[in-house]
Amino acid sequence: MNQMLREKEGKTRLRIVDCDIHPAQRTPQALYPYLEKRWVDHLETFGPFIRQALVGQLSYPRMTANGMRVDAKPEDGPAGSSLAMLREQHLDRLDIETGHLVALGRGGMEERNPDLSAAMSRAVNDWQLAEWVEPEPRLRAGLVIPQDNPEAAVAEIERRAGDARFCQVVMSTRPNETLGARKYWPIYRAIEAAGLPLCLHPAGYSSGKPSTGTGWPSFYFQEHYTFVPGTEALVTSLVIEGVFEAFPKLKVAIIEGGFSWAPALGWRMDKHFDTFHAEVPHLTRKPSEYMREHFWWATQPMEEPKNGRHIEDIIDWIGWDRILYSSDYPHWDYDDPNHIFKFPLSPERREAVFGGNARKLYGYA
């Protein structure tokens, strides 16, 4: 273990919680044991009917190695499909105490058929438990829901409520409608009632719409940055459309969306609050206050200015109690906790970021 991840005096083990690990299915057929026969037959006969046209190849624009670490690819499947490699390369090497699974792809979010979408979401949740969480007790599953089928999404949340093997509910930051829309409110009501945080994470092209407001980018270089403006728009939507007034106990973890933009967004919304408040009288506080109370922010992909102290200023505004460590394993821009901060952290801040904040948010001991 790297020295920076231990307390200087007592060499106490740092209890790391990793809030972003991506498991992958070895083949599309890996979900078949968890699907009813009618859906297996449907997939074999008709295939999926997803919200973007490139079914047989990577979503546009193509990404080298599907955005994955090449050393995380086993011989018999894609990167991230081997629990043994996850243990060796990450959990054991860094002595991770708890890891959160965020299952992307083949999980129902992009499927247009509403009943198949619900079935695939149930299947990927069962698959996570059977093939990852049960054999590896350090892992917790993220509850995948068919977010554009709110009735089925609520049913899946209620079915899993109280199961401690699920740590949060996962929704995509590329939804069919902006997430503050009333269509999604039954989902938030169910999440709040279940006492789970909501995880917002980019997941493919769930809406089938371009990843930027001005159309498709030309290069992956551009595409890689669209996670930020998309997430920024959704934070604005959730705040201004009154989600947190309606659901005051709802907690939201922003995973893989960056966070350096958060203060500027808060400042901008606050600047216009008095001017536009008559239009949104349901807001009882300034927008930045909702942001500070209801959002947590993952470290990966953390911006890295030459002067690392500039990031410290950003986190000072957000709050050191709102930052969560995330590795993004097995993606190519994986973050090792030994190297993500370019300036020294106090023992208190180090403990909070790498585990303490997550344990409070997710209710771990």
C-alpha positions as CSV (number, residue, x, y, z in Angstrom):
1,M,0.0,0.0,0.0
2,N,1.3,3.4,-0.9
3,Q,2.4,5.5,2.0
4,M,0.1,8.4,1.2
5,L,-2.9,6.1,1.8
6,R,-1.9,5.5,5.4
7,E,-2.0,7.7,8.4
8,K,1.5,9.0,9.1
9,E,1.6,8.3,12.8
10,G,-0.4,5.1,13.4
11,K,-0.2,3.7,9.8
12,T,-3.9,3.0,10.2
13,R,-5.4,1.3,7.1
14,L,-7.4,3.8,5.0
15,R,-10.9,2.3,4.5
16,I,-11.5,3.0,0.8
17,V,-14.9,3.1,-0.7
18,D,-14.8,3.1,-4.5
19,C,-18.0,4.6,-5.9
20,D,-17.6,3.6,-9.6
21,I,-16.7,0.1,-10.8
22,H,-18.1,-1.2,-14.1
23,P,-18.9,-4.9,-14.4
24,A,-19.4,-6.3,-17.9
25,Q,-21.2,-9.3,-19.3
26,R,-19.0,-11.8,-21.1
27,T,-21.5,-12.1,-23.9
28,P,-25.0,-10.9,-24.7
29,Q,-26.2,-14.3,-23.7
30,A,-24.9,-13.9,-20.1
31,L,-28.3,-12.4,-19.1
32,Y,-30.3,-15.3,-20.5
33,P,-30.3,-17.3,-17.2
34,Y,-32.0,-14.3,-15.5
35,L,-34.6,-13.7,-18.2
36,E,-37.9,-15.4,-18.8
37,K,-37.9,-17.7,-21.8
38,R,-40.2,-15.4,-23.8
39,W,-37.6,-12.7,-23.6
40,V,-34.8,-15.0,-24.5
41,D,-36.8,-16.1,-27.6
42,H,-37.6,-12.5,-28.4
43,L,-33.9,-11.5,-28.3
44,E,-32.9,-14.5,-30.4
45,T,-35.6,-13.7,-32.9
46,F,-35.8,-9.9,-33.0
47,G,-32.8,-8.7,-31.1
48,P,-32.8,-5.5,-29.1
49,F,-34.5,-2.3,-30.3
50,I,-32.4,0.4,-28.8
51,R,-32.6,4.2,-29.1
52,Q,-29.7,4.6,-31.5
53,A,-29.1,3.0,-34.8
54,L,-25.6,1.5,-34.4
55,V,-26.6,-1.9,-33.0
56,G,-23.7,-3.9,-34.4
57,Q,-20.9,-1.6,-33.5
58,L,-19.8,0.8,-30.8
59,S,-21.9,3.9,-30.3
60,Y,-20.8,6.9,-32.4
61,P,-18.1,8.1,-32.3
62,R,-16.0,4.8,-32.1
63,M,-13.7,4.6,-29.1
64,T,-10.4,2.8,-28.9
65,A,-10.7,-0.5,-27.0
66,N,-14.3,0.6,-26.2
67,G,-12.9,3.1,-23.7
68,M,-11.3,0.3,-21.6
69,R,-7.9,-0.6,-20.1
70,V,-6.4,-3.2,-22.4
71,D,-4.9,-5.1,-19.4
72,A,-8.4,-5.6,-17.9
73,K,-9.6,-7.8,-20.8
74,P,-9.7,-11.5,-20.1
75,E,-9.2,-14.1,-22.9
76,D,-12.9,-15.0,-22.9
77,G,-14.7,-11.7,-22.7
78,P,-14.5,-7.9,-22.7
79,A,-12.7,-5.7,-20.2
80,G,-14.4,-5.7,-16.9
81,S,-16.0,-9.1,-17.3
82,S,-13.6,-10.9,-14.9
83,L,-14.1,-10.9,-11.2
84,A,-10.7,-12.4,-10.7
85,M,-9.0,-9.6,-12.6
86,L,-11.1,-7.0,-10.7
87,R,-9.8,-8.5,-7.4
88,E,-6.2,-8.7,-8.6
89,Q,-5.9,-5.4,-10.3
90,H,-8.0,-3.3,-8.0
91,L,-9.8,-4.6,-4.9
92,D,-6.8,-6.5,-3.5
93,R,-4.0,-4.3,-4.8
94,L,-5.6,-1.2,-3.1
95,D,-7.3,-3.0,-0.2
96,I,-10.7,-1.6,-1.2
97,E,-13.2,-2.0,1.6
98,T,-16.3,-1.5,-0.5
99,G,-16.8,-1.1,-4.2
100,H,-20.0,0.1,-6.0
101,L,-21.0,-1.6,-9.2
102,V,-22.4,0.6,-12.0
103,A,-23.6,-1.7,-14.7
104,L,-23.6,0.0,-18.1
105,G,-25.0,-1.4,-21.3
106,R,-27.4,-4.4,-21.9
107,G,-29.3,-3.3,-18.9
108,G,-32.6,-2.0,-20.3
109,M,-32.0,1.7,-20.3
110,E,-31.7,2.0,-24.1
111,E,-34.3,-0.5,-25.0
112,R,-37.5,1.0,-26.6
113,N,-39.7,-2.0,-26.0
114,P,-41.0,-1.0,-22.5
115,D,-41.7,-4.6,-21.3
116,L,-38.3,-5.9,-22.5
117,S,-36.7,-2.9,-20.9
118,A,-38.2,-3.8,-17.6
119,A,-37.2,-7.5,-18.0
120,M,-33.6,-6.6,-18.9
121,S,-33.3,-4.3,-15.9
122,R,-34.5,-7.0,-13.6
123,A,-32.1,-9.5,-15.2
124,V,-29.1,-7.3,-14.9
125,N,-29.9,-6.7,-11.2
126,D,-30.1,-10.4,-10.6
127,W,-26.9,-10.9,-12.6
128,Q,-25.0,-8.4,-10.5
129,L,-26.1,-10.2,-7.3
130,A,-25.4,-13.7,-8.5
131,E,-22.1,-13.2,-10.3
132,W,-20.5,-10.3,-8.5
133,V,-21.9,-9.4,-5.1
134,E,-22.6,-12.9,-3.8
135,P,-19.1,-14.3,-4.6
136,E,-17.4,-11.0,-3.6
137,P,-18.8,-9.4,-0.4
138,R,-16.8,-6.2,-0.8
139,L,-19.1,-5.3,-3.7
140,R,-22.5,-3.6,-3.7
141,A,-24.8,-3.5,-6.7
142,G,-26.3,-0.4,-8.3
143,L,-30.0,-0.9,-9.0
144,V,-30.6,-0.5,-12.7
145,I,-34.1,0.7,-13.7
146,P,-35.9,1.2,-17.0
147,Q,-36.0,5.0,-16.4
148,D,-38.3,5.9,-19.3
149,N,-40.8,3.4,-18.1
150,P,-41.6,5.0,-14.7
151,E,-44.2,2.4,-13.6
152,A,-41.8,-0.5,-14.2
153,A,-39.0,1.5,-12.6
154,V,-41.0,2.1,-9.4
155,A,-41.9,-1.6,-9.3
156,E,-38.2,-2.6,-9.5
157,I,-37.2,-0.2,-6.8
158,E,-40.0,-1.4,-4.5
159,R,-39.1,-5.0,-5.2
160,R,-35.5,-4.4,-4.1
161,A,-36.1,-2.0,-1.2
162,G,-34.5,-3.1,2.0
163,D,-31.9,-5.4,0.2
164,A,-28.6,-4.1,1.5
165,R,-26.8,-5.6,-1.4
166,F,-28.0,-2.7,-3.5
167,C,-26.4,0.6,-2.5
168,Q,-28.2,3.1,-4.9
169,V,-30.5,3.5,-7.9
170,V,-28.7,4.2,-11.2
171,M,-30.1,6.6,-13.9
172,S,-28.5,7.8,-17.0
173,T,-27.4,11.4,-17.6
174,R,-28.6,11.0,-21.2
175,P,-32.3,10.5,-20.6
176,N,-35.2,10.8,-23.0
177,E,-36.4,13.9,-21.2
178,T,-34.6,16.2,-18.8
179,L,-34.6,14.6,-15.4
180,G,-36.5,17.4,-13.6
181,A,-39.6,16.5,-15.8
182,R,-42.7,15.4,-13.8
183,K,-42.6,12.1,-15.7
184,Y,-39.7,11.0,-13.5
185,W,-41.1,12.1,-10.2
186,P,-42.7,8.8,-9.3
187,I,-39.2,7.3,-9.5
188,Y,-37.8,9.9,-7.1
189,R,-40.7,9.3,-4.8
190,A,-39.8,5.6,-4.7
191,I,-36.1,6.2,-4.3
192,E,-36.7,8.5,-1.4
193,A,-39.1,6.0,0.2
194,A,-36.5,3.3,-0.2
195,G,-33.9,5.5,1.5
196,L,-31.4,5.0,-1.3
197,P,-29.2,7.6,-3.0
198,L,-29.8,8.3,-6.7
199,C,-26.6,7.8,-8.9
200,L,-26.5,9.8,-12.1
201,H,-23.9,8.3,-14.5
202,P,-23.4,8.6,-18.3
203,A,-24.8,5.4,-19.9
204,G,-24.5,5.2,-23.7
205,Y,-27.1,6.9,-25.7
206,S,-30.2,6.2,-23.6
207,S,-32.3,8.8,-25.5
208,G,-30.9,8.2,-29.0
209,K,-30.2,12.0,-29.2
210,P,-26.9,13.6,-30.0
211,S,-24.6,14.0,-27.1
212,T,-24.3,17.7,-27.5
213,G,-27.0,20.4,-27.9
214,T,-25.6,21.3,-31.3
215,G,-25.4,17.8,-32.8
216,W,-22.9,14.9,-33.0
217,P,-19.2,15.6,-32.4
218,S,-16.6,14.7,-35.0
219,F,-14.1,13.1,-32.7
220,Y,-13.9,11.0,-29.5
221,F,-11.8,13.9,-28.1
222,Q,-15.0,16.0,-28.2
223,E,-17.3,13.2,-27.1
224,H,-15.3,12.6,-24.0
225,Y,-16.2,16.1,-22.7
226,T,-19.9,15.9,-23.3
227,F,-20.4,14.1,-20.0
228,V,-19.9,17.5,-18.3
229,P,-22.4,19.7,-20.1
230,G,-25.0,16.9,-20.1
231,T,-24.7,16.5,-16.3
232,E,-24.6,20.2,-15.8
233,A,-28.0,20.5,-17.6
234,L,-29.5,17.8,-15.5
235,V,-28.4,19.4,-12.2
236,T,-30.0,22.6,-13.4
237,S,-33.2,20.7,-14.3
238,L,-33.4,18.9,-11.0
239,V,-32.9,22.1,-9.0
240,I,-35.1,24.6,-10.9
241,E,-38.0,22.2,-11.7
242,G,-38.4,21.7,-8.0
243,V,-37.4,18.1,-7.5
244,F,-35.8,18.8,-4.1
245,E,-38.8,20.8,-2.8
246,A,-41.0,17.8,-3.7
247,F,-38.5,15.2,-2.3
248,P,-36.5,16.9,0.4
249,K,-34.7,13.7,1.5
250,L,-33.5,12.8,-2.0
251,K,-29.7,12.5,-2.3
252,V,-27.9,12.5,-5.6
253,A,-24.4,11.2,-6.4
254,I,-22.9,12.6,-9.6
255,I,-20.6,9.9,-10.9
256,E,-18.2,10.5,-13.9
257,G,-19.6,14.0,-14.6
258,G,-16.7,16.1,-13.2
259,F,-17.3,18.8,-10.6
260,S,-15.1,21.8,-11.3
261,W,-18.1,23.4,-13.0
262,A,-20.3,23.2,-10.0
263,P,-19.4,26.6,-8.4
264,A,-19.9,28.5,-11.7
265,L,-23.3,26.8,-12.2
266,G,-24.3,27.7,-8.7
267,W,-23.2,31.3,-9.1
268,R,-25.0,31.7,-12.4
269,M,-28.3,30.3,-11.1
270,D,-28.1,32.4,-7.9
271,K,-27.4,35.5,-10.0
272,H,-30.6,35.1,-11.9
273,F,-32.7,33.8,-9.0
274,D,-34.3,37.2,-8.0
275,T,-35.0,38.0,-11.7
276,F,-36.8,34.7,-12.4
277,H,-38.1,33.7,-9.0
278,A,-41.6,34.7,-10.0
279,E,-41.6,32.1,-12.7
280,V,-40.6,29.3,-10.2
281,P,-42.2,30.3,-6.9
282,H,-41.9,26.6,-5.8
283,L,-38.2,27.3,-5.0
284,T,-37.9,28.5,-1.4
285,R,-34.1,28.9,-1.5
286,K,-31.4,29.9,-3.8
287,P,-30.3,27.2,-6.3
288,S,-26.8,26.9,-4.9
289,E,-28.3,25.9,-1.5
290,Y,-30.1,22.9,-3.1
291,M,-26.8,22.0,-4.8
292,R,-24.9,22.0,-1.5
293,E,-27.5,20.0,0.3
294,H,-28.5,17.3,-2.2
295,F,-25.5,16.5,-4.4
296,W,-22.3,14.5,-3.9
297,W,-19.5,14.5,-6.5
298,A,-17.2,11.7,-7.5
299,T,-13.5,12.3,-8.1
300,Q,-13.2,10.6,-11.5
301,P,-12.7,12.3,-14.0
302,M,-11.3,15.1,-11.8
303,E,-9.9,18.1,-13.6
304,E,-6.1,18.5,-13.2
305,P,-4.9,22.1,-13.4
306,K,-1.2,22.8,-13.3
307,N,-1.7,24.4,-9.9
308,G,-3.4,21.7,-7.9
309,R,-4.5,24.2,-5.3
310,H,-7.1,25.5,-7.8
311,I,-9.0,22.2,-7.3
312,E,-8.8,22.7,-3.6
313,D,-10.6,26.1,-4.0
314,I,-13.3,24.3,-6.0
315,I,-13.8,21.6,-3.3
316,D,-13.9,24.3,-0.6
317,W,-17.0,25.7,-2.3
318,I,-18.6,22.3,-2.8
319,G,-17.6,21.0,0.6
320,W,-15.1,18.4,1.5
321,D,-17.9,16.3,3.0
322,R,-19.4,16.0,-0.5
323,I,-16.5,14.5,-2.5
324,L,-16.4,10.7,-3.1
325,Y,-13.6,8.6,-4.5
326,S,-14.2,6.8,-7.7
327,S,-11.8,4.8,-9.8
328,D,-13.9,4.1,-13.0
329,Y,-12.3,0.7,-13.3
330,P,-11.8,-0.7,-15.9
331,H,-11.9,2.4,-18.1
332,W,-8.8,3.8,-19.7
333,D,-8.9,6.9,-17.5
334,Y,-8.9,4.8,-14.3
335,D,-7.9,6.8,-11.2
336,D,-5.5,5.2,-8.7
337,P,-6.2,6.8,-5.3
338,N,-2.5,7.2,-4.7
339,H,-2.1,9.7,-7.5
340,I,-5.4,11.7,-8.1
341,F,-4.6,14.7,-5.8
342,K,-1.6,16.8,-6.8
343,F,-1.3,18.5,-3.4
344,P,-1.2,17.0,0.1
345,L,-4.4,16.3,2.0
346,S,-4.8,16.5,5.7
347,P,-5.5,13.1,7.3
348,E,-9.1,14.3,8.0
349,R,-9.8,15.2,4.4
350,R,-8.1,12.1,3.1
351,E,-10.2,9.8,5.3
352,A,-13.4,11.7,4.3
353,V,-12.8,11.7,0.5
354,F,-11.6,8.1,0.3
355,G,-14.2,6.5,2.5
356,G,-15.8,8.6,5.2
357,N,-18.1,10.6,3.0
358,A,-19.4,7.5,1.2
359,R,-20.0,5.6,4.4
360,K,-22.2,8.5,5.6
361,L,-24.1,8.9,2.3
362,Y,-24.7,5.2,1.9
363,G,-25.3,4.4,5.5
364,Y,-22.3,2.1,6.1
365,A,-21.0,1.6,9.6
